[in-house]
Amino acid sequence: MQAQFVQASIIATNNDAVSTAGDVMPLKTKRWNDAPEPDDGFRLLICRYRPRGVKKEDETWDAWRSALAPSRALHADFYGKNGPPITWEAYRARYLQEMQGEEQRKLIEEAADLVAEGKAITLLCSSACVDATHCHRTLLRELIEEAVARRGASF
């Protein structure tokens, strides 16, 4: 079940990639260029575009899932590339709708499975996104938390 989201080899061979420590917050959000911390667990990049100029050996994430990022059109609309920028409320509604796709729902459920098992995940977004309250990483965190709650698990 974890094959697409977390390659089994990461869990089996890298104990630092998925943490199961008792007092670790299982689901965090950061920017991809924030320094990794021991309690980050599995660091998942959720940007539409891979950060430019970052060599493979300098990546600060364990996996990249662009399907969990806003679409190119939504990203452009939010940043005003097609006219006046849309509001946060409009962005939020559209992003949540985009996350109803089959691939997105599957990835959200896989993340929720890991969190429900007590494994730590850190959702990573753009280095330019300094306001986590107006970023898709916070919306995605809420979706994953809701999926965990449906399982009856708690944080």
N, C-alpha and C positions, 0 to 999 in steps of 0.2 A: 504494500500500500504506500510505502514511502519512496518508491523507486523514482518517480518523477521529481518530487520535491527535494528529498534528501537522498543522495546516492547512498546505498547501504555501506559502501566502502568508507564513507566519511564517518558514519557512526561506529563502524567496526574498528577503524584504524586511527581515528583521531579523537581521543577522549576529550580534548579541549573544545572540539567543534560543537558538541551537544552536551550541555551541562545538566546534571541531575542533582545538584547541591540543594539541600533543604531550604535555605533562606535566599535563594536566587529568585529574582523576579523573572518569571518564565517568558514574558513578552515585553520587549522594549523597542523604542524607536530612536534612531540617530541618523546623522548624515554619514555617507560612505567614508568621508575623510576624517571622521572623528576617530580618535585612537581606540583600537580594540581594548576591551577590558576583560579580565578573567571571567566575569559573570555574563558576558554577552552570549555565550553559547553559540548557536548556529547563526552566522551573520548572512542575511539574505538581502541582496540588492534588488530593489523593486522600482528601478528607473526604466523609462521607455528606452532611453539611449544609454549605452555603455559609456562610462566616463572616458573622455578623450585623453590620449597620451599616457594612460596608465598601463604599464607593462604587466604582463601576466603574473610575474613574480612579485609585483608591488600591489596586487589586488588585496583589498582589506575585507573581502567577502568570500563566503564559502560557495555560494551559488547566486545566479542571476535569473530572475523570472520577470521579464518585461511584460508578460501578460497581466501582472498585478499592478502595472503602472497605468496612469490615465492614457487614453488613446492620443494619437498625434493631434487629432482635431480638438479634443478637449484641452490638451496642453496649450495649443495655439490660441484657443478662445480665452483661456484664463489669463494668458500673458498679453492679450490684445494684439495678436498678430493678424487677426482677420477683422479688425474694427475695435470698438471699445472693449476693454476686458469685461468678461462676465463676472457676476458677483460670486462670493464664496458660496452662498446658498445654491445658486445655479450649478456651480462646479460640483458641490457636494452631491446634489441630486443626480447629476449626470454620471459622476464617478460610481456612485452606488448602483446605478442602473447597469453600467458597464461591467461591474463585478458580478452580475447575474448570469454572465455567459457560462457555458459548460466548462471550458478550461479554467476560468477564474474560480468558479465554485469548487471544482475539484482541488485546486491548489489551496484554497482557503480551508477546505475540509482536512487536507493533509497537514497543514500547519496546525490546525486545531487538534488533530490527533496527537501530534508531538507535544503541544502545550499541555494537553490533558494527561499525558504520560509524565509531566513534570519536567520536560526538556525545555531549556531556555532558547528563545529565538530573538534576534535583534533585527528589526526591519530597517533597512538602510535606503535613504533617499539621496537626492542631489546635494552636492556640497553647497549649492546656491540657496537651498531652502532653509532659511534660518528660523522661520516661524512654524514650529511643529503644529500649532493649533490651526493653521491654514495649509495643511499638507496632506496629501493622500495617504502618507504613512500612518497618520493618526486615524484616518477613516478605516484603513485596512486593519489596523490593530483592533478597532471596535468590532469589525466583522468577524475577526478570528475569535475575539473574546465571546461574542454572541454564539458562535458555533461551539465553543467549549462549554458554555453555560447550557446549551441544549443537550449536551451529553451528561449533565448533572455534575460535572467537575467544577472545582473552584480553584482560585489562584492562591 
